[in-house]
Amino acid sequence: MDYTSLLVAAMSLLGTLAGTFGGILVSNKLMLYRVEQLEQKVAAHNKIVERTFQLEGQMTGLRHEVQNLKAAI
């Protein structure tokens, strides 16, 4: 039995496993980073939507006040 070929095969296996798991870890970290960035963008968007909703409510109240002032004049 040739131990050199077994050693080469074992080293190839270890290299392949290390490369595969290394790629999976890097890919996972990148995906988590992108999801985190997306969550931050969604949070910023939700704040804008909430502020817009509040401003629309204030505008409605102001329109009623203007109408009441016009009616009083």
C-alpha positions in Angstrom: 0.0 0.0 0.0 1.3 3.4 -0.9 1.1 5.8 2.0 2.0 8.8 -0.2 -1.2 8.6 -2.2 -3.2 8.2 1.1 -1.5 11.3 2.5 -2.2 13.3 -0.7 -5.8 12.2 -0.6 -6.2 13.1 3.1 -4.5 16.5 2.5 -6.8 17.1 -0.5 -9.9 16.2 1.6 -8.8 18.6 4.4 -8.1 21.4 1.9 -11.5 20.8 0.3 -13.3 20.8 3.6 -11.5 23.9 4.8 -12.3 25.8 1.6 -15.9 24.8 1.6 -16.5 25.7 5.2 -14.5 28.9 4.9 -16.7 29.9 1.9 -19.8 29.1 3.8 -18.7 31.2 6.7 -17.8 34.2 4.6 -21.0 33.9 2.6 -23.0 33.8 5.9 -21.3 36.8 7.3 -21.9 38.8 4.1 -25.6 37.8 4.1 -26.0 38.8 7.8 -24.3 42.2 7.1 -26.6 42.8 4.1 -29.7 41.8 6.1 -28.6 44.2 8.9 -28.2 47.0 6.4 -31.6 46.3 4.9 -33.2 46.4 8.4 -31.7 49.8 9.0 -33.0 51.1 5.8 -36.5 49.7 6.6 -36.4 51.3 10.0 -35.5 54.7 8.5 -38.3 54.3 5.9 -40.8 53.4 8.7 -39.8 56.6 10.6 -40.5 58.7 7.5 -43.8 57.0 6.9 -44.8 57.6 10.6 -43.7 61.3 10.4 -45.7 61.7 7.1 -48.8 60.3 8.7 -48.4 62.7 11.7 -48.0 65.6 9.3 -51.0 64.6 7.4 -53.0 64.6 10.6 -51.7 68.0 11.5 -52.6 69.3 8.0 -56.1 68.1 8.4 -56.5 69.9 11.7 -55.1 73.1 10.2 -57.5 72.9 7.3 -60.4 72.7 9.7 -59.1 75.7 11.6 -58.7 77.7 8.4 -62.2 76.8 7.4 -63.5 77.8 10.8 -61.7 81.1 10.6 -63.1 81.8 7.1 -66.6 81.0 8.3 -66.1 83.4 11.3 -65.0 86.3 8.9 
